[in-house]
């Protein structure tokens, strides 16, 4: 049975284009309303399954006013609007839509957005949305484990990978965000082309535009030759924007324009270059909190957050620890050509009873280090940091000062990261702070930089 959609849009040309796209995709259109009053009548008479909702409508009431009514009667809706000012977007967010598309958009973006909205609605109602899954019973290479939380992640990867929509991967440092980005690329139509990795936190502020979009020779002092930017390098492929929350606001504006227009302009150039790039972004920050505190644009958040994938911490999926440990054991035993083939039951219990603040990355580093140090074919014991102790720690019978606890915490992080301070897998990333801040704290606390 065809799903019925009501279009609430006051511009006839836009509404008619939407109708043509949706009919072509197999939906039934119950009508077009240009005002909230008309929409109310059509909802009662035609009983649509979904509503596509513009914000600015004829009459005194807006699409946001209607959205609150739709939530009351539990009729799912998506916004389609060109209105992206901050105040409006905050009001939009409060109505909890199942999707938000910024005009102009492509036909395939609309259809994918509807599929994803149905999936979200199905999850919310406890039913599975009817989205075909390719290779449903196959594992994904490099993603190890059988826990229910991980199976949900794998299911989402398989749903979104064949589409062209943007993906936002959320999770703590070390949970495997880059691995998931590679999996999305490998299962997509872009798999024969490049995936370009960009660590947004590592881009110098003054060079962000040049790094992302390239520059012409002579564009600025020191630009002695043409530079092809990351987006151009990723044309017909995938670009993975890691730590997207670190981008400054002015760069966010430029990125939003690229996502909307599907074109770039090199710094110092006047030629517009069309690009076809799948965008996958990731962050260990709460972007909603960043938006609320004015550090991240809400319209960019909506553009990226079309299909979020939340990665569980290792602490939340401890049933996967044994499989992960075995995977890393085989990997590093082979690469180091060492005859280490097993982990004792006692050592496995150590791993399962530890809280893993550094997540999978910490486990991987631990296994790699112990394979190199192993003197027999079995790892019998792990030397784990004491992260599970009470926050009210004591030194010689006296409660430790905040400075002592902070120093010990940093030292533990450095131990986990094998002395690495900055960059991917470094202590700064683990502690969720800027490398410069960590270096400053280390100097103040008397922690020698020889760790790095």
C-alpha positions, 0 to 999 in steps of 0.5 A: 500500500502506498504511503500518503504524503501531504505537502504543506508549501505556499509556493506552487512551483516548489510544491508541484516539483515536490509532488512530481518527485514523490509520485515518481518515487511511488508515494501517494499525494493527498493534497497541497496546502498553502496555509495551516488552515488548509492543512488542518482540513486535509489532515482530517479529510485525507489522513496522510501518513506523513507531512512535508512542511515548509516554515513560512506559509500563508496566513498568521500561522507558520509551519512551526505552529502546525508542527506542534499540532502534528506532534499532538496527534502523532503524525510524523513530519519533515521540514523543507525550508530555505529559512535557516536563521538561528532563531527559526532553527532553534524553534524548529529543533524544539518540535523534534522533526524526523528530518530537516532539508534545506532548499535547494536540494536534489531529488535523491536527497529528498527520497533518502531523507524520507527513507531515513525519517521512516526508519527513525519513526519505526525505531521510535514506535518499536517497529522496523521501517521498511528499508531494504538492507543489502547483505543483511547477514554479512559482517563488516570487515574490521568491525568486531563484536556481536553485542546488541549495541554494535549490531545496531551500529552495523545495521545503520551502516548498511542502511545509509552506506548505499545512499548519498546522504551525509552521515554524522558519527558520534562517539567518544575518542577511541570508539572507532569513528574512522573505521565506521567512516571507511565501512560506509565508503566501502559499502557505497557506490563511491568505493572504487574512488578515494576516501579523503581523511581530514582531521579538522582539529589539526588544521591551522586556522589560517590555512583551513580554507586552503586545505579544504578547497585549495588555492591558486598560485599567488593566492597569498604570500607563500602560495608558490604553486597550485594546490588541490584541496581535500574536497577536490581530491575526494571528487566522486568519492568520500570525504571524512571530516573528523572532529568537525566540532573543532572548525571555527565559525567562519569555516563552518559557513564556507563548509555549509555553502559547499554542502548546499551548492555542491561546488567549491572555489579555490582560494584566489580563483574565480572559477567554480568547480562542481564536485560530487562528494559524499560527506561523513563527519565525526565528533566526540563533542555534543554538537547540540551543546556546541550549538546552544553555546554558540560555537557551532551553526545550527543550520550546519548541524542539521545539514550534517545530522541527516543520519546520526550513528552513535557509537557505544563506548567499550565499557557499554559493550564489554561482551565484545572485549574477548573478540576484540582482544583476539583480533588485535592479538592475531594482528600484532602477532603476525606483524611482529612475527612473534609466536603469541597465540593466546590470552590467559583466562585471568588476563581476559578477566582483567580486561573485562573488569577494566573501564576502558576510558580510552575505549577500543584504541586503548585496548589495541595499544595494550594488546600491541604492547603486550605482544611485543613484550611477551616471552611465551606464547600466552599473555598471562597478565596485563599491567593496567592503569588504576582508573577504577579507584574512588575519586576521593583518593588519599596520599599518606592518609591525607586526601589528595589535592586537586592538583595531585589528582589532576597530575595523576590523571594526566600521567595515566592518560600519557601511559595509556597513549604511550607518552604521545601528547598530541595528534590522533591517539594522543593524551590530549585527544583522550582527555578531550582538551587542546594539545596546547592546553595539555602542554601548559598543564604538564609544565605547570604540574612538573610533568616532563615533556619527554613523554612525547 
